[in-house]
Amino acid sequence: MPANLPPTYLEAERRYREAKSQQEKIDALEEMLAIIPKHKGTDKLQADLRRRIARHREESQKKKGAVIQKSVFHIDREGAAQVVIVGPPNTGKSSLVSRLTKASPEIAEFPHTTYRPTPGMAPFENIQFQLIDTPPLTSEYVDPAMVDMIRRADVVVVLIDMKADPLSQYEDARSVLASHRIYPDGADVPEDARRPVFHKKMLLLANKMDTPGEEEDFETFLELVSPEMPALGVSVSREKNLSAFLGALFTLSGIIRVYSKNPGREPDLQEPFVVPRDSTLEDLAGKIHKDFVTRLKYARIWGKAVHDGQMVQRDYILQDGDIVEIHV
């Protein structure tokens, strides 16, 4: 055991040994993980703490007669899309979420500060994305519940640090994800890979692009790696390209915004309906009200692909920005 553990850590460790309930053990382990000095010498100990936390949570849920509690990694989806941000330690995941949302994840210059996910809502035009900060993605240990959260996400953002060996960071992140059968959309999957596999919409985000030198390094990096996902360089500290990042999320999410309009009234352009790209008028009708699917007669559309007020049938493919006046 490292010799430089502070007294507060040892006190939390004592409470862990003396704990009677699973929840008391979890609380003590989480305190130990928060207190432990964050450096390479404690990486294995941190991974061990995370394993023990996951094991006690599992035991707590299995205990006969116990009320099953949701994992901290089970975060209800909100907004237009759920975006999980993953990556090696200290790449700026917490800073990114904090900058774009009202969430307050713990931020520090040393790695492994985050040990539980933190969600926040990021505004983009007239919709919001749910961004989720996560613990570091390492080969030593990834909580199985975090793996499930990544698999459920609408978009996965792989965040790397352009100032700290981005090539190794990217390859390590891809390797860890692949070890859990998670691959970018369209990526080749090895024949011997365990099935089923999970193809996800992914975005490679290179952080700390603070100088022209990093921009040149990013171009070289892309030439060397040819990543199997879209890539974008940003600087969270300088707020560089963050709007482009949100725009990329909108494109990757595969969603469009459509607006409802009652006959003889102005449309509500503040609260769009968010539906998958290539949705039909019939799909929208069902989203507005289940009875509308059978009662739908036609709709009038105002949009880029039609004449204003053009009458369309239920198989009409909706476009982003369409204003829809449904007639039932």
HUKA-V587680 format. One record per run of one state. SS is the DSSP state (H for helix, E for strand, L for the rest). FROM is the first residue (numbers start at 1). TO is the last residue. Records with the same first field share a line. If there is no record, write none. Layout:
SS = FROM-TO + FROM-TO
//
This chain:
L = 1-6 + 19-21 + 36-39 + 63-80 + 87-92 + 101-117 + 125-126 + 134-143 + 153-154 + 162-165 + 180-181 + 185-197 + 208-211 + 226-229 + 234-234 + 236-239 + 241-241 + 254-254 + 261-272 + 277-279 + 289-291 + 296-297 + 303-309 + 313-316 + 318-322 + 328-328
H = 7-18 + 22-35 + 40-62 + 93-100 + 144-152 + 166-179 + 212-225 + 242-253 + 281-288 + 292-295
E = 81-86 + 118-124 + 127-133 + 155-161 + 182-184 + 198-207 + 230-233 + 235-235 + 240-240 + 255-260 + 273-276 + 280-280 + 298-302 + 310-312 + 317-317 + 323-327
//
